[in-house]
Amino acid sequence: MRLTAWVRGQVQGVGFRWFTRANALRIGDLAGFALNLGDGRVQVVAEGPRSSCEQLLTWLREGDTPGRVDGVTEIWDAPRGGYAGFAVR
């Protein structure tokens, strides 16, 4: 599966992308990236087994994240591939 999530709140300048990468690596079987957007959100793209993507989404919504998460919007799609590991962009 491919999960694309947009995280709103105080999520830039607080290490959010790095913690997202660390959690993706901890969960395992995920490839993709976390990227700061110009409007203050962080975009997270993760590809892997649905259960792994769901674990990451749960962490984004409810986990001990840096900063403050006000909301997460997600879409699910077929994986596109092309990622070598999980990156911070």
Backbone as JSON, one array per atom type, in Angstrom:
{
  "sequence": "MRLTAWVRGQVQGVGFRWFTRANALRIGDLAGFALNLGDGRVQVVAEGPRSSCEQLLTWLREGDTPGRVDGVTEIWDAPRGGYAGFAVR",
  "N": [[0.84, -1.2, 0.0], [0.26, 2.33, -0.41], [0.62, 5.08, 1.55], [-0.25, 8.4, 1.86], [0.15, 11.15, 3.81], [-0.86, 14.21, 5.27], [0.27, 16.34, 7.64], [-0.88, 18.54, 10.04], [-0.26, 21.4, 12.12], [2.0, 22.36, 14.74], [4.61, 21.45, 13.37], [6.93, 21.84, 12.02], [10.4, 22.59, 12.2], [10.88, 21.34, 14.59], [11.96, 18.85, 14.64], [10.28, 16.93, 13.62], [10.17, 15.56, 11.13], [12.47, 13.94, 11.27], [11.92, 12.32, 13.5], [9.71, 11.01, 12.45], [10.9, 9.54, 10.4], [12.56, 7.88, 11.98], [10.61, 6.41, 13.36], [9.34, 5.13, 11.22], [11.43, 3.47, 10.4], [11.72, 1.94, 12.7], [9.25, 0.6, 12.8], [9.46, -0.84, 10.45], [9.78, -2.4, 7.16], [8.96, -0.26, 5.56], [9.09, 2.25, 3.07], [9.86, 5.47, 1.79], [9.21, 8.95, 2.43], [9.55, 11.99, 4.41], [8.51, 15.31, 4.28], [8.87, 18.81, 4.53], [6.35, 21.19, 3.89], [5.52, 24.21, 2.14], [3.38, 25.53, 3.33], [3.47, 25.03, 6.02], [2.75, 22.5, 6.81], [3.61, 18.96, 7.16], [4.4, 16.56, 4.8], [3.95, 13.13, 4.51], [4.98, 10.24, 2.97], [4.52, 6.87, 2.67], [5.34, 3.59, 1.81], [4.48, 0.19, 1.84], [3.59, -2.82, 3.65], [0.11, -2.82, 4.47], [-0.51, -2.94, 7.23], [1.84, -1.97, 8.42], [1.92, 0.64, 7.4], [-0.43, 1.58, 8.6], [0.32, 1.51, 11.3], [2.26, 3.54, 11.31], [0.63, 5.72, 10.63], [-1.08, 5.8, 12.86], [0.81, 6.51, 14.81], [1.48, 9.07, 13.84], [-0.9, 10.39, 14.34], [-1.51, 9.95, 17.08], [0.75, 9.45, 18.56], [3.78, 10.01, 20.51], [4.83, 12.59, 19.41], [7.2, 15.08, 18.27], [6.68, 18.6, 18.73], [3.41, 19.74, 17.88], [0.56, 18.09, 16.88], [-2.2, 18.93, 15.05], [-3.96, 17.8, 13.31], [-4.46, 15.16, 10.89], [-4.56, 14.34, 7.54], [-5.27, 11.79, 5.27], [-4.56, 9.75, 2.37], [-5.05, 6.71, 0.58], [-3.4, 4.48, -1.65], [-2.29, 2.62, -4.52], [1.01, 1.21, -4.37], [3.84, 2.96, -5.74], [6.53, 2.64, -5.9], [10.16, 2.98, -6.2], [11.54, 4.08, -4.07], [14.33, 4.13, -1.93], [14.62, 3.01, 0.99], [13.75, 5.06, 3.86], [13.39, 8.46, 3.75], [14.38, 11.79, 4.77], [13.31, 14.74, 3.52]],
  "CA": [[0.0, 0.0, 0.0], [0.91, 3.65, -0.35], [-0.04, 6.05, 2.42], [0.2, 9.79, 1.82], [-0.47, 11.86, 4.93], [-0.49, 15.61, 5.47], [0.18, 16.57, 9.08], [-1.04, 19.95, 10.36], [0.04, 21.79, 13.49], [3.37, 22.86, 14.91], [5.36, 20.26, 12.99], [8.18, 22.21, 11.34], [11.4, 23.19, 13.08], [10.87, 20.66, 15.88], [12.49, 17.49, 14.47], [9.18, 16.03, 13.3], [10.52, 14.66, 10.0], [13.47, 12.97, 11.73], [11.22, 11.35, 14.34], [8.88, 10.22, 11.56], [11.81, 8.56, 9.77], [12.96, 6.91, 13.01], [9.49, 5.52, 13.62], [9.17, 4.29, 10.04], [12.48, 2.44, 10.45], [11.39, 1.06, 13.84], [8.13, -0.24, 12.37], [10.04, -1.73, 9.45], [9.09, -2.68, 5.89], [8.41, 0.96, 4.98], [9.96, 3.11, 2.27], [9.18, 6.72, 1.47], [9.88, 10.18, 2.87], [8.84, 13.06, 5.12], [8.89, 16.55, 3.6], [8.23, 20.07, 4.94], [5.66, 21.92, 2.84], [5.57, 25.66, 2.28], [2.27, 26.04, 4.13], [3.65, 24.67, 7.42], [2.45, 21.09, 7.04], [4.59, 17.96, 6.76], [3.85, 15.48, 3.98], [4.59, 11.84, 4.75], [4.63, 9.19, 2.01], [5.07, 5.59, 3.12], [4.9, 2.42, 1.06], [4.79, -1.08, 2.48], [2.38, -3.54, 4.04], [-0.91, -1.93, 5.04], [-0.4, -2.91, 8.69], [2.96, -1.08, 8.77], [1.46, 2.0, 7.11], [-1.4, 1.94, 9.62], [1.06, 1.8, 12.53], [2.85, 4.87, 11.17], [-0.47, 6.69, 10.67], [-1.49, 5.9, 14.26], [1.82, 7.31, 15.5], [1.34, 10.46, 13.42], [-2.11, 10.96, 14.95], [-1.66, 9.77, 18.52], [2.0, 9.11, 19.21], [4.58, 11.01, 21.21], [5.53, 13.3, 18.35], [7.67, 16.41, 18.64], [5.78, 19.67, 18.3], [1.99, 19.54, 18.18], [-0.23, 17.68, 15.72], [-3.59, 19.36, 15.13], [-4.78, 16.94, 12.47], [-3.79, 14.41, 9.83], [-5.4, 13.92, 6.43], [-4.52, 10.77, 4.54], [-5.16, 9.01, 1.25], [-4.44, 5.4, 0.33], [-3.28, 4.25, -3.08], [-1.37, 1.52, -4.87], [2.4, 1.67, -4.31], [4.48, 3.36, -7.0], [7.91, 2.19, -5.86], [11.18, 3.96, -6.49], [12.15, 4.61, -2.86], [15.36, 3.32, -1.3], [14.57, 3.33, 2.41], [12.85, 6.15, 4.27], [14.25, 9.65, 3.72], [13.95, 13.12, 5.18], [13.56, 15.65, 2.4]],
  "C": [[0.88, 1.25, 0.0], [0.03, 4.56, 0.49], [0.58, 7.41, 2.16], [-0.58, 10.53, 2.89], [0.05, 13.29, 4.98], [-0.78, 15.94, 6.93], [0.17, 18.07, 9.34], [-0.71, 20.18, 11.82], [1.41, 22.43, 13.57], [4.3, 21.68, 14.66], [6.62, 20.58, 12.17], [9.11, 22.88, 12.34], [11.48, 22.53, 14.44], [11.41, 19.22, 15.79], [11.44, 16.47, 14.05], [9.54, 15.06, 12.18], [11.5, 13.58, 10.44], [12.83, 11.9, 12.62], [10.31, 10.45, 13.5], [9.72, 9.15, 10.87], [12.19, 7.48, 10.77], [11.84, 5.92, 13.3], [9.2, 4.62, 12.43], [10.2, 3.16, 10.03], [12.21, 1.46, 11.59], [10.27, 0.09, 13.47], [8.62, -1.28, 11.36], [9.17, -1.91, 8.22], [8.45, -1.45, 5.26], [9.49, 1.7, 4.2], [9.17, 4.36, 1.95], [9.95, 7.92, 1.98], [8.95, 11.03, 3.72], [9.4, 14.38, 4.61], [8.15, 17.73, 4.21], [7.59, 20.72, 3.73], [5.68, 23.4, 3.14], [4.48, 26.25, 3.15], [2.34, 25.63, 5.6], [3.32, 23.23, 7.76], [3.68, 20.23, 6.72], [3.85, 16.9, 5.96], [4.65, 14.22, 4.26], [4.07, 10.86, 3.7], [5.31, 7.92, 2.49], [4.47, 4.48, 2.28], [5.37, 1.17, 1.77], [3.52, -1.81, 2.8], [1.39, -2.59, 4.72], [-0.78, -1.83, 6.56], [0.73, -1.99, 9.15], [2.58, 0.38, 8.52], [0.47, 2.47, 8.17], [-0.73, 2.25, 10.95], [1.68, 3.19, 12.47], [1.77, 5.94, 11.26], [-0.96, 6.88, 12.1], [-0.49, 6.73, 15.05], [1.7, 8.78, 15.13], [0.17, 11.12, 14.14], [-2.06, 10.99, 16.47], [-0.37, 9.57, 19.28], [2.66, 10.29, 19.91], [5.45, 11.73, 20.19], [6.11, 14.6, 18.88], [6.7, 17.47, 18.11], [4.36, 19.38, 18.73], [1.26, 19.2, 16.88], [-1.67, 18.1, 15.95], [-4.51, 18.48, 14.29], [-3.95, 16.27, 11.39], [-4.84, 14.04, 8.79], [-4.61, 12.9, 5.64], [-5.31, 10.27, 3.34], [-4.37, 7.72, 1.09], [-4.46, 5.15, -1.17], [-2.41, 3.01, -3.28], [0.06, 2.05, -4.8], [2.94, 1.99, -5.7], [5.92, 2.92, -7.07], [8.89, 3.33, -6.09], [11.85, 4.56, -5.27], [13.17, 3.61, -2.32], [15.39, 3.7, 0.17], [13.59, 4.46, 2.69], [13.7, 7.4, 4.48], [13.58, 10.86, 4.36], [14.3, 14.04, 4.03], [13.33, 17.07, 2.83]]
}
